[in-house]
Each structure stands twice: as C-alpha cells, then as structure tokens.
Amino acid sequence: MHDIHSFKDLIVWQRSMELAKQVYVLCRSLPKEEQFGLIAQMRRCAVSIPSNIAEGYQRRSRLDYGRFLKIADGSCSELETQLLLSKSIYPQIVIEKASSDLTEVQKMLYCMITKLSN
C-alpha cells in the first residue's frame, strides 16, 4: 500500500497535472485568435482540476475535501465541453489523448467523491 503524505502522492493529482500539461500543449495548435477565448478557458479549467484536488486535500477535513473534489469534477466537465467544442470548430486538432486522460481523472474523482460520501 502506498502511503499518502501529501497531495502530491495522490495518483489523481498526478494524472490531472499530466492532463493540464497536455492541455497547454494542445492549446498551441489552436489559432492565435482563440488566445482570450477557448485557450484561456481550457487552460483555466485544466489548472483548476489539480489545484482543487490539492486545496481540498490540504484542508484536512472530509467535508471540505469532498467539496473541492466536486469542484475539480465540475472543472473536468467544463474542460470536456471545451475539448469537444474545439474539435467541432477546429477538426484538425487532436484531442483524443487529452479526452482519454480526462475520462480517467473523472473516474478517479467519482470514486473518491463516492467514498468520501459514505
């Protein structure tokens, strides 16, 4: 069993950090005209996911942790929407890896939220 001493030890945080990096790279393939539109929104959501996981963990309260995980999950849904919109507007961009990793993070968050609720 892996000991958790910090939010940095959480697999979901690690995966969401990787996802955020992927989103930053993916955003480079969007047109410059999206700098203050989709790019800004997608980056904000992607950064929000690991940030809320970390903040919730650091609160050291089950109730707060659950609330911040739900916020992270909400950011996942926003990011999913923005990825789908980006692909529909700019069919040449590749979102499959980010979408797949996002789904993995969403599943982990769902499990964590469910466990904390019980």
BAVOLO-399207 format. One record per residue (C-alpha): x, y, z. Coordinates in steps of 0.2 Angstrom, whole numbers. Example, Ala and Ser with C-alpha at 12.3 -4.5 7.8 and 13.67 -1.06 7.14 Angstrom:
2
{{62,-22,39}}
{{68,-5,36}}
END
This chain:
118
{{0,0,0}}
{{6,17,-5}}
{{7,30,9}}
{{0,47,6}}
{{9,61,15}}
{{5,75,3}}
{{-7,79,-11}}
{{7,76,-22}}
{{6,57,-18}}
{{-12,56,-25}}
{{-12,47,-41}}
{{-27,58,-46}}
{{-17,74,-43}}
{{-3,67,-53}}
{{-14,62,-68}}
{{-23,79,-68}}
{{-6,88,-68}}
{{-1,77,-84}}
{{-18,82,-91}}
{{-15,100,-88}}
{{2,99,-97}}
{{-7,91,-111}}
{{-20,104,-112}}
{{-6,118,-113}}
{{2,108,-127}}
{{-15,106,-136}}
{{-19,124,-135}}
{{-3,128,-145}}
{{-12,120,-160}}
{{-27,132,-159}}
{{-27,148,-169}}
{{-20,164,-160}}
{{-37,172,-161}}
{{-43,160,-148}}
{{-30,167,-135}}
{{-43,175,-125}}
{{-57,163,-129}}
{{-55,144,-129}}
{{-37,144,-125}}
{{-39,154,-109}}
{{-54,144,-104}}
{{-46,127,-107}}
{{-31,132,-98}}
{{-40,139,-83}}
{{-51,123,-82}}
{{-36,112,-84}}
{{-26,121,-70}}
{{-41,121,-59}}
{{-43,102,-58}}
{{-26,98,-49}}
{{-27,114,-39}}
{{-44,110,-31}}
{{-38,92,-28}}
{{-23,99,-19}}
{{-33,113,-9}}
{{-46,100,-4}}
{{-33,88,2}}
{{-24,101,12}}
{{-40,107,21}}
{{-38,91,31}}
{{-57,90,33}}
{{-68,76,25}}
{{-82,88,21}}
{{-70,101,13}}
{{-61,88,3}}
{{-77,81,-4}}
{{-82,99,-9}}
{{-66,103,-18}}
{{-66,86,-27}}
{{-83,90,-33}}
{{-77,107,-39}}
{{-62,98,-48}}
{{-75,86,-56}}
{{-85,101,-62}}
{{-70,108,-70}}
{{-67,92,-79}}
{{-85,93,-86}}
{{-81,111,-92}}
{{-64,105,-100}}
{{-73,91,-108}}
{{-86,103,-116}}
{{-72,114,-122}}
{{-62,100,-129}}
{{-77,94,-139}}
{{-81,112,-145}}
{{-63,115,-150}}
{{-64,99,-160}}
{{-80,103,-169}}
{{-74,121,-173}}
{{-56,115,-177}}
{{-57,97,-184}}
{{-38,97,-186}}
{{-34,97,-168}}
{{-30,81,-159}}
{{-40,79,-143}}
{{-41,60,-141}}
{{-26,58,-128}}
{{-32,73,-118}}
{{-50,66,-118}}
{{-45,49,-113}}
{{-34,56,-99}}
{{-48,67,-94}}
{{-60,52,-93}}
{{-48,43,-82}}
{{-47,58,-70}}
{{-66,59,-70}}
{{-67,41,-65}}
{{-55,43,-51}}
{{-64,58,-44}}
{{-80,49,-45}}
{{-73,35,-34}}
{{-65,47,-22}}
{{-81,58,-20}}
{{-92,42,-18}}
{{-80,35,-4}}
{{-80,52,5}}
{{-99,52,4}}
{{-101,36,13}}
END
